């Protein structure tokens, strides 16, 4: 390998490490997803939908969020960032879902 190729490879190493970490951090820490259903969705319906997804931990509650009768579900998945975003997009396109977001984004929004 020529010295110019080595220099390029060495200069790209930090960038490659950052990209590697961004893509695979979800397999280590996981992503927390919050799904908020409309009033007409029953708790059992939401639990059935959530239980069909492979995840580390899952839970659904009705009427605990902001004194409404909505069902809110929490899901922690260990996957890459792209697959986690695709899962959120799938929920957003599901009938009866009002909102689906990463839990951290939802918390930041309500704190602002």
VOVEX-876009 format. One record per residue (C-alpha): residue number from 1; x, y, z. Coordinates in steps of 0.1 Angstrom, whole numbers, plus 5000, padded with zeros to 4 digits. Example, Ala and Ser with C-alpha at 12.3 -4.5 7.8 and 13.67 -1.06 7.14 Angstrom:
REM residues 2
<atom pos="1" xx="5123" yy="4955" zz="5078"/>
<atom pos="2" xx="5137" yy="4989" zz="5071"/>
REM end
This chain:
REM residues 112
<atom pos="1" xx="5000" yy="5000" zz="5000"/>
<atom pos="2" xx="5014" yy="5034" zz="4991"/>
<atom pos="3" xx="5019" yy="5061" zz="5017"/>
<atom pos="4" xx="4991" yy="5083" zz="5003"/>
<atom pos="5" xx="4966" yy="5055" zz="5006"/>
<atom pos="6" xx="4978" yy="5049" zz="5042"/>
<atom pos="7" xx="4974" yy="5086" zz="5050"/>
<atom pos="8" xx="4938" yy="5086" zz="5036"/>
<atom pos="9" xx="4929" yy="5055" zz="5056"/>
<atom pos="10" xx="4944" yy="5070" zz="5088"/>
<atom pos="11" xx="4925" yy="5102" zz="5083"/>
<atom pos="12" xx="4892" yy="5084" zz="5077"/>
<atom pos="13" xx="4895" yy="5061" zz="5107"/>
<atom pos="14" xx="4878" yy="5085" zz="5132"/>
<atom pos="15" xx="4849" yy="5091" zz="5108"/>
<atom pos="16" xx="4845" yy="5053" zz="5102"/>
<atom pos="17" xx="4846" yy="5047" zz="5140"/>
<atom pos="18" xx="4819" yy="5073" zz="5146"/>
<atom pos="19" xx="4797" yy="5058" zz="5118"/>
<atom pos="20" xx="4803" yy="5023" zz="5132"/>
<atom pos="21" xx="4793" yy="5034" zz="5167"/>
<atom pos="22" xx="4762" yy="5053" zz="5154"/>
<atom pos="23" xx="4750" yy="5022" zz="5135"/>
<atom pos="24" xx="4756" yy="4996" zz="5162"/>
<atom pos="25" xx="4749" yy="5015" zz="5195"/>
<atom pos="26" xx="4713" yy="5003" zz="5193"/>
<atom pos="27" xx="4725" yy="4967" zz="5196"/>
<atom pos="28" xx="4742" yy="4976" zz="5229"/>
<atom pos="29" xx="4720" yy="5002" zz="5246"/>
<atom pos="30" xx="4687" yy="4997" zz="5226"/>
<atom pos="31" xx="4662" yy="5023" zz="5216"/>
<atom pos="32" xx="4631" yy="5032" zz="5237"/>
<atom pos="33" xx="4600" yy="5038" zz="5216"/>
<atom pos="34" xx="4567" yy="5053" zz="5228"/>
<atom pos="35" xx="4535" yy="5047" zz="5209"/>
<atom pos="36" xx="4504" yy="5068" zz="5218"/>
<atom pos="37" xx="4471" yy="5054" zz="5205"/>
<atom pos="38" xx="4438" yy="5072" zz="5199"/>
<atom pos="39" xx="4409" yy="5070" zz="5223"/>
<atom pos="40" xx="4390" yy="5043" zz="5203"/>
<atom pos="41" xx="4419" yy="5018" zz="5205"/>
<atom pos="42" xx="4414" yy="4993" zz="5233"/>
<atom pos="43" xx="4442" yy="4982" zz="5256"/>
<atom pos="44" xx="4441" yy="4946" zz="5244"/>
<atom pos="45" xx="4444" yy="4957" zz="5208"/>
<atom pos="46" xx="4475" yy="4978" zz="5216"/>
<atom pos="47" xx="4491" yy="4950" zz="5237"/>
<atom pos="48" xx="4485" yy="4925" zz="5208"/>
<atom pos="49" xx="4502" yy="4948" zz="5183"/>
<atom pos="50" xx="4532" yy="4955" zz="5207"/>
<atom pos="51" xx="4536" yy="4919" zz="5216"/>
<atom pos="52" xx="4541" yy="4909" zz="5180"/>
<atom pos="53" xx="4573" yy="4929" zz="5179"/>
<atom pos="54" xx="4606" yy="4915" zz="5191"/>
<atom pos="55" xx="4618" yy="4936" zz="5220"/>
<atom pos="56" xx="4636" yy="4936" zz="5252"/>
<atom pos="57" xx="4608" yy="4951" zz="5273"/>
<atom pos="58" xx="4572" yy="4961" zz="5265"/>
<atom pos="59" xx="4543" yy="4976" zz="5285"/>
<atom pos="60" xx="4510" yy="4993" zz="5278"/>
<atom pos="61" xx="4488" yy="5014" zz="5301"/>
<atom pos="62" xx="4455" yy="5031" zz="5296"/>
<atom pos="63" xx="4445" yy="5064" zz="5310"/>
<atom pos="64" xx="4478" yy="5072" zz="5327"/>
<atom pos="65" xx="4490" yy="5098" zz="5302"/>
<atom pos="66" xx="4479" yy="5134" zz="5308"/>
<atom pos="67" xx="4446" yy="5123" zz="5324"/>
<atom pos="68" xx="4432" yy="5110" zz="5291"/>
<atom pos="69" xx="4418" yy="5076" zz="5281"/>
<atom pos="70" xx="4445" yy="5070" zz="5255"/>
<atom pos="71" xx="4466" yy="5039" zz="5256"/>
<atom pos="72" xx="4504" yy="5045" zz="5257"/>
<atom pos="73" xx="4529" yy="5017" zz="5250"/>
<atom pos="74" xx="4566" yy="5015" zz="5257"/>
<atom pos="75" xx="4589" yy="4993" zz="5238"/>
<atom pos="76" xx="4626" yy="4988" zz="5240"/>
<atom pos="77" xx="4643" yy="4972" zz="5210"/>
<atom pos="78" xx="4679" yy="4963" zz="5204"/>
<atom pos="79" xx="4685" yy="4970" zz="5168"/>
<atom pos="80" xx="4703" yy="4995" zz="5146"/>
<atom pos="81" xx="4692" yy="5032" zz="5142"/>
<atom pos="82" xx="4677" yy="5026" zz="5107"/>
<atom pos="83" xx="4656" yy="4997" zz="5118"/>
<atom pos="84" xx="4644" yy="5016" zz="5149"/>
<atom pos="85" xx="4633" yy="5045" zz="5127"/>
<atom pos="86" xx="4615" yy="5022" zz="5103"/>
<atom pos="87" xx="4596" yy="5006" zz="5132"/>
<atom pos="88" xx="4585" yy="5041" zz="5143"/>
<atom pos="89" xx="4574" yy="5049" zz="5107"/>
<atom pos="90" xx="4555" yy="5016" zz="5107"/>
<atom pos="91" xx="4536" yy="5027" zz="5138"/>
<atom pos="92" xx="4529" yy="5061" zz="5125"/>
<atom pos="93" xx="4512" yy="5045" zz="5094"/>
<atom pos="94" xx="4491" yy="5022" zz="5116"/>
<atom pos="95" xx="4455" yy="5030" zz="5120"/>
<atom pos="96" xx="4446" yy="5042" zz="5155"/>
<atom pos="97" xx="4481" yy="5055" zz="5163"/>
<atom pos="98" xx="4482" yy="5092" zz="5172"/>
<atom pos="99" xx="4519" yy="5094" zz="5178"/>
<atom pos="100" xx="4551" yy="5073" zz="5177"/>
<atom pos="101" xx="4585" yy="5086" zz="5187"/>
<atom pos="102" xx="4617" yy="5078" zz="5204"/>
<atom pos="103" xx="4610" yy="5082" zz="5242"/>
<atom pos="104" xx="4639" yy="5107" zz="5245"/>
<atom pos="105" xx="4625" yy="5130" zz="5218"/>
<atom pos="106" xx="4591" yy="5129" zz="5234"/>
<atom pos="107" xx="4606" yy="5138" zz="5268"/>
<atom pos="108" xx="4626" yy="5167" zz="5253"/>
<atom pos="109" xx="4595" yy="5181" zz="5236"/>
<atom pos="110" xx="4574" yy="5181" zz="5267"/>
<atom pos="111" xx="4602" yy="5197" zz="5288"/>
<atom pos="112" xx="4605" yy="5226" zz="5263"/>
REM end
